[in-house]
Amino acid sequence: MEFRTLHYFLTVAQERNITRAAEKLHMAQPPLTRQIKRLEEELGVPLLIRGGRQLLLQALDLPGEGG
């Protein structure tokens, strides 16, 4: 996992929109989408709920979080 990929994810999470995040990152939308999907595959969990015009962060049940 690269710091750059985490930066991309953070920007997408803040913007809640891949297109706006891509514009803010000065990159095209398709490569950004691929990077986020690769991160999800690497972690083995979906990070975003896709649908409509906005993205939502997926709630994760992390080990040791109790609850």
C-alpha positions in Angstrom: 0.0 0.0 0.0 1.4 3.4 -1.0 1.0 6.7 0.7 -0.3 8.1 -2.6 -3.1 5.6 -2.7 -4.2 6.6 0.9 -4.1 10.2 -0.2 -6.4 9.4 -3.1 -8.8 7.6 -0.8 -8.8 10.5 1.7 -9.6 13.0 -1.0 -12.4 10.8 -2.4 -13.8 10.4 1.2 -13.7 14.2 1.7 -15.2 15.1 -1.6 -17.8 12.2 -1.6 -17.5 12.2 -5.3 -14.9 10.5 -7.5 -15.1 13.1 -10.3 -14.6 16.1 -7.9 -11.8 14.2 -6.2 -10.1 13.5 -9.5 -10.3 17.2 -10.4 -8.9 18.2 -7.1 -6.1 15.6 -7.5 -5.4 16.8 -11.1 -6.0 13.4 -12.6 -8.6 11.6 -14.7 -11.5 9.8 -13.1 -10.9 6.3 -14.5 -7.4 5.9 -13.0 -8.6 7.2 -9.6 -11.4 4.7 -9.6 -9.0 1.9 -10.4 -6.7 3.0 -7.5 -9.6 2.9 -5.1 -10.8 -0.5 -6.3 -7.2 -1.8 -6.0 -7.0 -0.5 -2.4 -10.3 -2.2 -1.6 -9.0 -5.5 -3.1 -5.8 -5.2 -1.2 -7.6 -4.7 2.1 -10.3 -7.3 1.3 -13.2 -5.0 2.2 -15.3 -2.4 0.4 -14.4 1.1 1.6 -17.1 3.0 -0.2 -20.8 2.6 -0.8 -21.4 3.6 -4.4 -24.8 4.8 -5.6 -26.3 7.9 -6.8 -24.2 11.0 -7.1 -22.5 10.8 -3.7 -20.3 8.1 -2.2 -20.6 7.1 1.4 -17.9 5.6 3.6 -18.5 1.9 4.5 -18.6 1.3 8.2 -16.0 -1.4 9.1 -16.2 -3.8 12.0 -12.5 -3.8 13.0 -11.1 -6.6 15.3 -10.7 -5.5 18.9 -13.2 -2.6 18.5 -15.7 -4.2 20.8 -19.3 -3.8 20.1 
